[in-house]
Amino acid sequence: MIVVVLRLVAILAFCILAATSASAAGNTTPAIARTIADGRRLARENHLAEAAAKLSEGWTASRDPEVLFELAVCYERQGMN
């Protein structure tokens, strides 16, 4: 039940933020891009806590809705383990 609620919250947050911050997504510096890439790599390697930290940092700096979605998936996967 909690997984369903978390998923719905993540989807709602994604939709709201995608609509309001799509224009800010193009403001990614090379350092931010590296942080996001590190988060994605860590998620693929199943280091979910570390991945979430990197993706959170990347999302805060970039406001890229795709990164927010990946962060939500990380949180969801952590709850399923």
N, C-alpha and C positions, 0 to 999 in steps of 0.2 A: 504494500500500500504506500509506504513512504517513497519507494522508488518511483511510483506513478506520480505522486505529488511533486517530487523533485524534477521529474521530466517535464511536467506541465509548467512549473515555475521557470525552468530553463528555456523552454520554447517561448513562453510569454515574454521573458526578458529579452530573448533574441529578437523577437518581432518588434518590440518597442524600440530597442536600441538600434536595430537595423534601419528603422524608419527615421530615427532622429540623428544618427551619426554616420550615415553612408558617405557624406561629403568629407568627413574627417579621415576616412580610411586610407586615403592616398598620402598621408603625412607620415610615412614610415622611414626613419633613418636607418642606415646600415646596422647600427648597434641594436636597434629595436628589432630589425629583421632577424638578426642573429639570435636574439633572445627568444623570439617566436619559433625559429627553426630548432633551437635547443629544446624548447618545450614539446614540439611535435615529435622530435626524435625520442625524448624521454618517454612520451606517451606510447610510442610504438614499442619501446623496450619494456613497457609495463612498469615504469618507475613513476607511478601516478601522482604521488604527493609532490615530487620534485617537478614533474611536468606541469601540475596545476600552478605551482608557484611561478614558474617561468611564463606560462601562458597568461596568468593574471597580470604579471608585470608588463607583458607585451600588450595586453588588451588595454590596460590603464594608459599606456603611452600612445597607442595607435588608435584606439577606439574602433578597431576593425571588427565588424560583426562576425566574421568568419572565425576570428580568434576567440570571441566570446562563446560561440557555439562549441568550439573544440574544448574550451575550458569547462563548459557544462557537461560535455561527454566525459571528460576526465573525472569530474565530481560524481557523475552517475556510475562510472566504472568502479570508483573507489567504494561506493555504497554497496555494490554487488559482490565485492570480494569478501 
